[in-house]
Amino acid sequence: MAAAWLACGLDTDKTVFYRQSDVPQCTELAWYLSCFFPYSRMALAHSFKDKADRLEDVNAGLFSYPMLMAADILAYDANEVPVGKDQLQHLEMARDVAGRINHKVGREVLIEPEARTNENTMYVPGTDGAKMSKSKGNIIDPFADEKALKKTINKQIVTDATPLEDPKDPDGAVAYDSSIKLVASPSTPQTWRPKLRAGGYGWGHAKKDLLEALVDGFAQERDTFNRYMADLPALDAELAKGAEKARAVARHHDRPPARGARLLSAAPCGHNPQ
């Protein structure tokens, strides 16, 4: 995941990019937060409720996960947090526990962050039309080689049996919604739609165009990704640089941010308590 962020252009000189476990203050704060948050509210978390009917699959880490996420946000006085639709509840819980503590001590100890959402990417359909999920395997890996990408696109992207010569509706089509709109250049979807509606352009053609968009469009990112994956010490060095900056902030949490500063946290991205 770290290699993917760096490959896509994340500048570690302008961001605080770190491995959460390198900042022990995060888990310490998570414990304090959990002491201010009721069991009944924790039991409403989607991450727990989805498995509440089979409690043998639920561990304490999964149950308390929302407080770990809250700590990873609140420790750094984040004003805004980029979230997807499925993470809005967790951010609300972070705001809730911050408000409870602030009320308890009678002053603003923790900033109550706001959500920043992107309507275009709040929900990303996978190759089967359902929500894209690594655990479900319905993803397209842009860093894979051309052979692997071709196999994924041809075998996993669901299409209908509309004949080649007939018009096709791009709206709701997995190949269009989950793929070309997200990975191609901004002008490509506008050229796709009329070709699909006109007929004579089949889903096989669409998949071929998608493959080219992925292979060509991510060529530089793929090279950078592979370079980092072949040199893990270099990757660790980038993460260590960020961890040092993160620890400095976490150690001095009672120091207010600079006047007028707006801090951004991406804490929810990629968390997986399992």
Secondary structure as GFF3:
##gff-version 3
##sequence-region A 1 274
A	DSSP	alpha_helix	2	7	.	.	.	ID=ss1
A	DSSP	three_ten_helix	20	22	.	.	.	ID=ss2
A	DSSP	alpha_helix	24	34	.	.	.	ID=ss3
A	DSSP	alpha_helix	39	42	.	.	.	ID=ss4
A	DSSP	alpha_helix	46	49	.	.	.	ID=ss5
A	DSSP	three_ten_helix	55	57	.	.	.	ID=ss6
A	DSSP	alpha_helix	60	74	.	.	.	ID=ss7
A	DSSP	beta_strand	80	82	.	.	.	ID=ss8
A	DSSP	three_ten_helix	85	87	.	.	.	ID=ss9
A	DSSP	alpha_helix	88	105	.	.	.	ID=ss10
A	DSSP	beta_strand	114	116	.	.	.	ID=ss11
A	DSSP	alpha_helix	146	156	.	.	.	ID=ss12
A	DSSP	alpha_helix	174	175	.	.	.	ID=ss13
A	DSSP	pi_helix	176	180	.	.	.	ID=ss14
A	DSSP	alpha_helix	181	183	.	.	.	ID=ss15
A	DSSP	alpha_helix	188	198	.	.	.	ID=ss16
A	DSSP	alpha_helix	203	217	.	.	.	ID=ss17
A	DSSP	alpha_helix	219	229	.	.	.	ID=ss18
A	DSSP	alpha_helix	232	251	.	.	.	ID=ss19
###
